[in-house]
Amino acid sequence: LNFKCPLGFNAAEYYVSLLGIELDKEADSRERIRKICDEYQRSDIASDIDSRVGDVQDEMEVKVNYFVQFYWLMWRNIQSVKHNSTIWIAEFLLLMPILFASLVFGVAGLRGGFVGWMWFCIVCVLCANYANAYGSFLSSVFNSMETAALFSVPFELIGTMFSGLYLNLGSLNHYVSWLRFLSPFYYGVESISILQWDSIESINCVKIAGMPCLSTGPEVLDRYGFAEAHFWRNLSSLAIMYCIAHTIAYVMVIKRSSFLSATFDRMETAALISVPIDLIGIMFSGIYLNLASVKPYFSWLKYISGFYYGTECVSILQWNLIDDINCVNMPGIPCIRTGKGVLTRFGYDEMNFWRNCACLMA
């Protein structure tokens, strides 16, 4: 009959669906069903079954218990995943945000124990799923990657700038501070900052003229424009942005051709791969972690990060020419007197400059 199961579909569900009626193609569906039934009646299979089946007697219905039903449903789903490599890869990559969050939590020595790790994973999973939805939005709305880059690059740069990583949000003017609410990075950074600082009740600091002395975690949050009351708002905002991006992508895919729909599927898979790789690359660039303090069995990850080579080059250009730094000798506070000392302190080396340039060109 020339009915072939498309790649990626469950064969059993596909062939059963052939016997269903499509509402917008009812006449064609009934004709297809009649053709299948007629061909079956004329086949040797039907004759063989009829010859072996005797009189059927009604028996009392035996209701299968819940656990048996659940077992066989799970067995069917597992078999479907095993025989479809695309689904298997996608399901595995969905675990990447948790693996990445666990890596960061352990390497950075974050606070909170198991509960803190759990909430940290929740924030990272929300951010990663938003990134996935954002990639779907870009691939479905724009015709090419070049056009998408014209929108995404300034949007992401502004979002990163107003996330709270590089700017003190508490010092922003009111006419630009609203830009942070467009940044998914802001919601994630504030949520993680709240998780790490909110439970700190006492900080030992040295009172020096001109230097801030923050004695509690909430004071640190307030100093940098964050507020513990925003935690649930931030999680809700990430979920809403995820839904909005997917909704726009869905509407655009419906309006576009089947070719772009196929392209959307491939782009989504690419986003699942690129997001964790980019996050690990940024983490080991030296912006968030002191590379000199990273353990040897993690430190090699910096060499697969393009951000690391660029960050080290810029740091070398800025610090290598500084010969003298005025600092106060206080117990427990590092006193670095030269730019080269700063580079060494944070795991950089001026000898790596040309190597980094060559790696970026390669």
Buried (B, 14 or more C-beta within 10 A) or exposed (E): EEEEEEEEEBEEEEEEEEEEEEEEEEEEBEEBBEEBEEEEEEEEEEEEEEEEEEEEEEEEEEEEEEEEEEEEEEEEEEEBBEEBEEBEEBEEBBEBBBBBBBBBBEBBEBBBEEEBBEBBBBBBBBBBBBBBBBBBBBBBBBEEEEEBEEEBEEBBEBBBBBBBEEBEBBEBEEEEBEBBEEBBBBBBBBBBBBBBBBEBEEEEEEEEEEEEEBEBBBBBBBBBBBBBEBBEEBBEBBBEBBEBBBEBBBEBBEEBEEEBEEBBBEBBBEBBEBBBEBBBBBBBBBBEBEBEEBEEEBBEBBEEBBBBBBBBBEBBEEBBEBEEEEEEEEEEEEEBEBBBBBBBBBBBEBEBBEEBEEBEEE
